[in-house]
Amino acid sequence: MEKELRQYDIHFVGLKNGEHLFSYKIDEKFFQLFHESLFNKGNCDVQLKFEKETSHFVLDFNIEGNVEVECDRCTADMQYPIFNEFKLYVKFEDQRNNEDSEENDEVLYIARADSKINVAQFIYEYISLSVPMVRNCEFLEEKYKNCNQEILKELSNSSPQEKTDERWQGLKNIKID
């Protein structure tokens, strides 16, 4: 697995100061690299602008594509579109001060001795953050919908059971003045 992750290494020691562009194609092989991945299938393009400065780096991630997720309502597999941008600042450990002592998701501190940074985990996390917690076909554009009509029909025909717990019946008799 470590071998497959090497393609996401950025060796910054040999890079000149300024902007450098990296492109990554994300597919199911990428998601298999992460245990208990939220996704099994997907097709995303990641454009990474790596801006190297003397004292820090700025990484701008631009992610476009889709991942296959299950609809929470009808259980159909759907292609959820992703269009998102994220920014990550990379600083050296010796630059950390008291104000930076709290954890910050947008700042990564690395040791001065490091010569590379692997961006695979960041790509995976940013894709995961681009998909909402509640996944529903209803809110997608028509071209992405794949609702399971049989399940939706069953859901609309079923009515909740009107079974009341007897312990709650006594509360109805309480009067508040």
Contacts in CASP RR format, 6 or more apart in sequence:
PFRMAT RR
TARGET T0000
AUTHOR 0000-0000-0000
METHOD contacts of the structure
MODEL  1
MEKELRQYDIHFVGLKNGEHLFSYKIDEKFFQLFHESLFNKGNCDVQLKF
EKETSHFVLDFNIEGNVEVECDRCTADMQYPIFNEFKLYVKFEDQRNNED
SEENDEVLYIARADSKINVAQFIYEYISLSVPMVRNCEFLEEKYKNCNQE
ILKELSNSSPQEKTDERWQGLKNIKID
1 33 0 8 1.000
4 29 0 8 1.000
4 33 0 8 1.000
5 33 0 8 1.000
5 118 0 8 1.000
5 120 0 8 1.000
6 118 0 8 1.000
7 24 0 8 1.000
8 24 0 8 1.000
8 118 0 8 1.000
8 119 0 8 1.000
8 120 0 8 1.000
8 123 0 8 1.000
9 116 0 8 1.000
9 117 0 8 1.000
9 118 0 8 1.000
10 22 0 8 1.000
10 50 0 8 1.000
10 116 0 8 1.000
10 117 0 8 1.000
10 118 0 8 1.000
10 119 0 8 1.000
11 115 0 8 1.000
11 116 0 8 1.000
12 50 0 8 1.000
12 52 0 8 1.000
12 57 0 8 1.000
12 115 0 8 1.000
12 116 0 8 1.000
12 117 0 8 1.000
13 115 0 8 1.000
13 116 0 8 1.000
15 50 0 8 1.000
15 52 0 8 1.000
16 52 0 8 1.000
17 52 0 8 1.000
17 53 0 8 1.000
17 54 0 8 1.000
18 51 0 8 1.000
18 52 0 8 1.000
18 53 0 8 1.000
19 49 0 8 1.000
19 50 0 8 1.000
19 51 0 8 1.000
19 52 0 8 1.000
20 49 0 8 1.000
20 50 0 8 1.000
20 51 0 8 1.000
20 52 0 8 1.000
21 47 0 8 1.000
21 48 0 8 1.000
21 49 0 8 1.000
21 50 0 8 1.000
22 47 0 8 1.000
22 48 0 8 1.000
22 50 0 8 1.000
22 119 0 8 1.000
23 45 0 8 1.000
23 46 0 8 1.000
23 47 0 8 1.000
23 48 0 8 1.000
24 45 0 8 1.000
24 46 0 8 1.000
24 48 0 8 1.000
24 123 0 8 1.000
25 44 0 8 1.000
25 45 0 8 1.000
25 46 0 8 1.000
26 42 0 8 1.000
26 43 0 8 1.000
26 44 0 8 1.000
26 45 0 8 1.000
26 46 0 8 1.000
26 123 0 8 1.000
26 127 0 8 1.000
27 41 0 8 1.000
27 42 0 8 1.000
27 43 0 8 1.000
28 40 0 8 1.000
28 41 0 8 1.000
28 42 0 8 1.000
30 120 0 8 1.000
30 123 0 8 1.000
30 124 0 8 1.000
31 37 0 8 1.000
31 39 0 8 1.000
31 40 0 8 1.000
31 41 0 8 1.000
31 42 0 8 1.000
31 124 0 8 1.000
32 40 0 8 1.000
33 120 0 8 1.000
34 124 0 8 1.000
37 124 0 8 1.000
38 69 0 8 1.000
38 128 0 8 1.000
38 131 0 8 1.000
39 67 0 8 1.000
39 68 0 8 1.000
39 69 0 8 1.000
39 127 0 8 1.000
39 128 0 8 1.000
39 131 0 8 1.000
40 68 0 8 1.000
41 67 0 8 1.000
41 68 0 8 1.000
42 65 0 8 1.000
42 66 0 8 1.000
42 67 0 8 1.000
42 68 0 8 1.000
42 79 0 8 1.000
43 65 0 8 1.000
43 66 0 8 1.000
44 63 0 8 1.000
44 64 0 8 1.000
44 65 0 8 1.000
44 66 0 8 1.000
44 67 0 8 1.000
44 82 0 8 1.000
44 127 0 8 1.000
45 63 0 8 1.000
45 64 0 8 1.000
45 65 0 8 1.000
46 61 0 8 1.000
46 62 0 8 1.000
46 63 0 8 1.000
46 123 0 8 1.000
47 61 0 8 1.000
47 62 0 8 1.000
48 59 0 8 1.000
48 60 0 8 1.000
48 61 0 8 1.000
48 62 0 8 1.000
48 119 0 8 1.000
49 59 0 8 1.000
49 60 0 8 1.000
49 62 0 8 1.000
50 57 0 8 1.000
50 58 0 8 1.000
50 59 0 8 1.000
51 57 0 8 1.000
51 58 0 8 1.000
51 59 0 8 1.000
51 60 0 8 1.000
55 91 0 8 1.000
55 92 0 8 1.000
55 95 0 8 1.000
56 89 0 8 1.000
56 90 0 8 1.000
56 91 0 8 1.000
56 92 0 8 1.000
56 95 0 8 1.000
57 89 0 8 1.000
57 90 0 8 1.000
57 117 0 8 1.000
58 87 0 8 1.000
58 88 0 8 1.000
58 89 0 8 1.000
58 90 0 8 1.000
59 87 0 8 1.000
59 88 0 8 1.000
59 89 0 8 1.000
59 90 0 8 1.000
59 119 0 8 1.000
59 122 0 8 1.000
60 85 0 8 1.000
60 86 0 8 1.000
60 87 0 8 1.000
61 85 0 8 1.000
61 86 0 8 1.000
61 87 0 8 1.000
61 88 0 8 1.000
61 119 0 8 1.000
61 122 0 8 1.000
61 123 0 8 1.000
61 126 0 8 1.000
62 84 0 8 1.000
62 85 0 8 1.000
63 82 0 8 1.000
63 83 0 8 1.000
63 84 0 8 1.000
63 85 0 8 1.000
63 86 0 8 1.000
63 123 0 8 1.000
63 126 0 8 1.000
63 127 0 8 1.000
63 130 0 8 1.000
64 82 0 8 1.000
64 83 0 8 1.000
65 81 0 8 1.000
65 82 0 8 1.000
65 83 0 8 1.000
66 79 0 8 1.000
66 80 0 8 1.000
66 81 0 8 1.000
66 82 0 8 1.000
66 144 0 8 1.000
67 79 0 8 1.000
67 80 0 8 1.000
67 82 0 8 1.000
67 127 0 8 1.000
67 131 0 8 1.000
68 77 0 8 1.000
68 78 0 8 1.000
68 79 0 8 1.000
68 80 0 8 1.000
69 77 0 8 1.000
69 78 0 8 1.000
69 80 0 8 1.000
69 131 0 8 1.000
69 135 0 8 1.000
70 76 0 8 1.000
70 77 0 8 1.000
70 78 0 8 1.000
70 135 0 8 1.000
71 77 0 8 1.000
71 78 0 8 1.000
71 135 0 8 1.000
71 136 0 8 1.000
71 137 0 8 1.000
71 146 0 8 1.000
71 147 0 8 1.000
71 148 0 8 1.000
72 134 0 8 1.000
72 135 0 8 1.000
72 136 0 8 1.000
73 136 0 8 1.000
73 137 0 8 1.000
73 138 0 8 1.000
73 147 0 8 1.000
73 151 0 8 1.000
73 152 0 8 1.000
73 155 0 8 1.000
74 137 0 8 1.000
74 147 0 8 1.000
74 148 0 8 1.000
74 149 0 8 1.000
74 151 0 8 1.000
74 152 0 8 1.000
74 155 0 8 1.000
75 148 0 8 1.000
75 151 0 8 1.000
76 137 0 8 1.000
76 146 0 8 1.000
76 147 0 8 1.000
76 148 0 8 1.000
76 151 0 8 1.000
77 146 0 8 1.000
78 135 0 8 1.000
78 137 0 8 1.000
78 140 0 8 1.000
78 144 0 8 1.000
78 145 0 8 1.000
78 146 0 8 1.000
79 144 0 8 1.000
79 146 0 8 1.000
80 131 0 8 1.000
80 135 0 8 1.000
80 140 0 8 1.000
80 144 0 8 1.000
81 140 0 8 1.000
81 141 0 8 1.000
81 144 0 8 1.000
82 127 0 8 1.000
82 130 0 8 1.000
82 131 0 8 1.000
83 130 0 8 1.000
84 126 0 8 1.000
84 129 0 8 1.000
84 130 0 8 1.000
86 122 0 8 1.000
86 126 0 8 1.000
86 129 0 8 1.000
87 106 0 8 1.000
88 106 0 8 1.000
88 107 0 8 1.000
88 108 0 8 1.000
88 122 0 8 1.000
89 106 0 8 1.000
89 107 0 8 1.000
89 108 0 8 1.000
90 107 0 8 1.000
90 108 0 8 1.000
90 109 0 8 1.000
90 110 0 8 1.000
90 117 0 8 1.000
91 100 0 8 1.000
91 107 0 8 1.000
91 108 0 8 1.000
91 109 0 8 1.000
91 110 0 8 1.000
92 109 0 8 1.000
92 110 0 8 1.000
92 111 0 8 1.000
92 112 0 8 1.000
93 109 0 8 1.000
93 110 0 8 1.000
93 111 0 8 1.000
93 112 0 8 1.000
94 112 0 8 1.000
95 109 0 8 1.000
96 109 0 8 1.000
100 107 0 8 1.000
100 109 0 8 1.000
108 117 0 8 1.000
110 117 0 8 1.000
137 144 0 8 1.000
137 145 0 8 1.000
137 146 0 8 1.000
137 147 0 8 1.000
138 147 0 8 1.000
END
